[in-house]
Structures are given as structure tokens and as C-alpha cells.
Amino acid sequence: MQRRGTPSAIRGSLLTRVSVVSLLAFVAVAAAVQGTPGYTTPAFLTGHPPTVPMPSASAPETAPPQEPLPDFEPNETLGKILEAVGIVLASLIVIGVGYLLARWVRRLWRDRELRLRAGSAVVAPLADLHADEPTPDAPTLRRGVAGALERLDSGTPSDAIVAAWLAVEQTAADSGLDRGAAETAGEFAVRIVTHRSTVRRDAEDLLRLYEGVRFGSHRVSEPERDAARTCLRHIEEAWR
């Protein structure tokens, strides 16, 4: 008597058959799509490098011709304006330099350096200096020194010292005595003021303060103004 398989065995056999048939059908379809199989010998067995197809060379594209730039024509009116402006600026520069130069020369001539000489005028003994000279007018000296003190009280210390000393120089010029041909204005003022021998140091110190302001490179302040005021007060007392 023939034995029948169990249901599970029957199902397993059926699945196996279906799988084999499906695989064969897939291989057949793939072969049909691919076509006839071929074999290519590798390049390392033939000794020749593989041929690589080269891209076809196409003619380079030519850029469209560019339009030439328009010729630049200078503006004649603008050129004339710029030329006139340049002439005006150059003239102003020349005039300014000439003015400053003339002013500088005039100041040098007017305010020649009033250094105390090492010779006879200021350093010489007062007895020899004033031996044959008349006495200056005392009231004129007193008024001039008082005016110098007034000028010393206004303005900056630098301006005040300069103004005060110029007042002393003017006082010496009004004293009635003549200035020597080789004397500077400062030396002449010191010679006139020192007719009172007790103020020789004060007159020389006042002149040095003035020269330091006018010809020196440093700025003065209130202490220098006070020193100039002290010198003038001593001179004022001596001529009373």
C-alpha cells in the first residue's frame, strides 16, 4: 500500500519547484534582454593599452567683434578753466610768500638783536660811562617808567614784557640825550636808565627778559612778568 506524504512535505516540494521555475524564467528574460554574451580579453593579457575614444574636436567659438570705444575729445572750456585756476593759485602762493618774506626782513631790521655787548657800553664802570655825559631829564624818565609799568599789567606775559621794554626805549629816546652811532636801541636805553647807578642790574635784567621773549624760543609766564615789574619799580624808585 502506497504511503502519501504529509501536507507539510507536499507544500515544501511545491515551493521548491516554483522557486526553480521562477529562477529559470528570470535567467531567460535576462539573457533575452542582454543579447548574445561576448568575451573581451583583458588589456594586460594582450599587451596593448585599451583604446579610449577621444572627443571630437569642435572648432572654437569666435567671440563677436567688440565695438570700438568712442574717441575722447577734451573739453576745451574745462581746460581753460583749470588753467585759469592754476594761474590764480600760483599767483596767490607767490604773493603770500613774498609778503611773509618782506615782513620777516622788516622785522629783522627793526628788531635787531639787542644783546648786551661785552665791551664798554653796558659792562663798563658807570663812572667812566657817564663821565662826560649830561644827565637825562628826570621827569621824562619817571613818566616813561610809569607808562612801562602800565603796559606790563595788560596782555599776555610775553606781549606785556615786550610792550614795557619798548616804552623804556621810547623814554630813553625822549630823554634829551643822543644815541651813539654804534649803539642799539636796547644799549642806549640801558645807558640812559643807569645814570642812577643803583639800578644797573635791574636795567640789564629787564633787557634780558625782553630779549628772551623777542629772540628766544621759550615762552614766558607770570613769574617773568613779575620779575619785569620788580625791575621797573626799582628803576622808578631810583628816578624819584
C-alpha positions in Angstrom: 0.0 0.0 0.0 1.5 3.4 -1.1 2.0 6.0 1.6 1.1 9.5 0.9 3.2 12.4 2.1 2.2 14.7 4.8 0.7 18.1 3.9 3.8 20.0 5.0 6.1 17.8 2.9 3.8 18.4 -0.1 3.9 22.1 0.4 7.7 22.2 0.7 8.1 20.3 -2.5 5.7 22.6 -4.3 7.6 25.7 -3.1 10.9 24.3 -4.3 9.6 23.6 -7.8 8.0 27.1 -8.0 11.3 28.7 -7.0 13.3 26.7 -9.6 10.9 27.6 -12.3 10.9 31.3 -11.3 14.8 31.4 -11.3 14.9 29.8 -14.8 12.4 32.2 -16.1 14.4 35.2 -14.7 17.6 33.9 -16.3 15.8 33.5 -19.6 14.4 37.0 -19.5 17.8 38.5 -18.6 19.5 36.7 -21.4 17.0 37.9 -23.9 17.4 41.5 -22.8 21.3 41.3 -22.8 21.7 39.7 -26.1 24.4 37.2 -27.1 27.1 37.2 -24.5 30.6 38.1 -25.5 34.1 37.9 -24.1 36.7 40.6 -24.2 40.3 39.7 -23.5 41.8 41.9 -20.7 44.4 44.5 -21.8 47.1 43.2 -19.5 46.9 39.8 -21.4 47.2 41.3 -24.9 50.0 43.8 -24.1 48.2 46.8 -25.7 46.5 49.6 -23.8 42.8 50.0 -24.1 41.7 52.3 -26.8 39.9 55.3 -25.3 37.6 57.1 -27.6 38.7 60.8 -28.0 36.1 63.5 -28.0 35.7 65.1 -31.4 37.4 68.5 -31.6 35.0 71.2 -32.5 36.0 74.5 -33.9 36.5 77.2 -31.2 33.7 79.6 -31.0 34.7 83.0 -32.1 33.7 85.9 -29.9 31.6 88.5 -31.6 33.6 91.6 -32.6 33.6 94.3 -30.0 32.6 97.8 -31.0 35.5 100.3 -30.7 35.4 102.8 -27.9 34.4 106.3 -28.9 37.3 108.7 -29.2 37.7 111.1 -26.2 37.6 114.7 -27.1 38.9 117.0 -24.4 36.6 119.8 -23.3 38.3 123.0 -24.4 36.3 125.1 -22.0 37.2 122.9 -19.0 40.8 123.0 -19.9 40.8 126.8 -20.0 39.0 126.9 -16.6 41.6 124.6 -15.0 44.4 126.6 -16.5 43.0 129.9 -15.1 42.5 128.3 -11.6 46.1 127.1 -11.6 47.4 130.6 -12.6 45.4 132.2 -9.8 46.6 129.7 -7.2 50.2 130.1 -8.2 49.9 133.9 -8.1 48.4 133.7 -4.6 51.2 131.5 -3.4 53.9 133.8 -4.8 52.2 136.9 -3.3 51.9 135.1 0.1 55.5 134.0 0.2 56.6 137.5 -0.9 54.6 139.1 1.8 55.9 136.8 4.5 59.5 137.3 3.3 59.1 141.1 3.3 57.6 141.0 6.8 60.4 138.8 8.1 63.1 141.1 6.7 61.4 144.2 8.0 61.1 142.6 11.5 64.8 141.6 11.4 65.8 145.2 10.5 63.5 146.8 13.0 64.2 144.4 15.9 67.9 143.8 15.6 69.2 141.5 18.3 69.8 143.6 21.4 72.4 141.5 23.1 74.5 143.1 25.8 77.9 143.7 24.5 81.0 142.5 26.4 82.6 145.9 25.7 82.2 149.3 27.1 78.6 150.3 26.6 76.9 148.4 29.4 79.6 146.5 31.2 82.0 149.4 31.6 82.1 151.1 35.0 79.3 153.6 35.4 81.7 156.4 36.4 83.6 156.1 33.1 80.4 155.5 31.1 78.7 158.7 32.2 81.7 160.9 32.9 81.3 163.4 30.1 77.6 163.0 29.6 74.8 165.3 30.7 72.1 163.9 33.0 68.8 162.8 31.3 65.6 164.6 32.1 64.3 163.0 35.3 60.6 163.9 34.8 60.7 162.3 31.4 62.3 159.1 32.8 59.7 158.9 35.6 56.8 159.3 33.1 58.2 156.7 30.8 58.8 154.1 33.5 55.3 154.7 34.9 53.9 154.1 31.4 56.0 150.9 31.1 54.5 149.6 34.3 51.0 150.3 33.0 51.7 148.3 29.8 53.1 145.5 31.9 49.8 144.9 33.5 47.8 144.1 30.3 48.0 141.3 27.8 49.9 138.0 27.9 53.2 137.9 29.8 55.2 137.9 26.5 53.3 140.8 25.0 53.4 142.8 28.2 57.2 142.4 28.6 57.8 143.5 25.0 55.5 146.5 25.3 57.1 147.6 28.6 60.6 147.4 27.2 59.6 149.3 24.1 58.2 152.0 26.4 61.6 152.2 28.2 63.4 152.6 24.8 61.0 155.4 23.8 61.7 157.0 27.2 65.4 156.9 26.5 64.8 158.5 23.1 62.8 161.3 24.7 65.4 161.9 27.5 67.3 164.7 25.6 70.5 162.6 25.1 71.8 161.4 21.8 72.1 157.7 20.9 75.6 156.6 19.8 76.2 155.6 16.2 77.2 152.0 17.3 74.5 151.6 19.9 71.5 149.5 19.6 68.2 150.8 21.0 68.5 148.4 23.9 72.0 149.5 24.8 71.0 153.1 24.6 68.1 152.6 26.9 70.3 150.8 29.5 72.8 153.6 29.3 70.2 156.3 30.0 68.5 154.4 32.8 71.7 153.6 34.6 72.5 157.2 35.2 71.2 156.1 38.5 73.9 153.6 39.4 71.7 151.6 41.8 69.5 150.2 39.0 72.2 148.9 36.7 71.3 145.2 37.5 67.6 145.9 37.1 68.1 147.6 33.7 70.2 144.7 32.4 67.8 142.1 33.8 64.9 143.8 32.2 66.7 143.9 28.8 67.5 140.2 29.1 63.8 139.4 29.8 62.9 141.3 26.7 65.5 139.6 24.5 64.4 136.2 25.9 60.8 136.9 24.8 61.6 138.5 21.4 64.5 136.4 20.3 64.3 133.2 22.4 62.5 130.0 21.7 60.8 129.6 25.1 57.5 131.0 26.4 57.4 133.2 29.4 54.7 133.1 32.1 53.6 135.1 35.1 56.9 134.7 37.1 58.7 136.5 34.3 56.1 139.3 34.2 56.6 139.7 38.0 60.3 139.9 37.6 60.0 142.6 35.0 57.6 144.5 37.2 60.2 144.4 40.1 62.9 145.8 37.8 60.7 148.6 36.7 59.6 149.5 40.2 63.3 149.7 41.3 64.0 152.0 38.4 61.0 154.1 39.2 62.2 154.5 42.8 65.7 155.4 41.7 64.5 158.3 39.5 62.1 159.9 42.0 
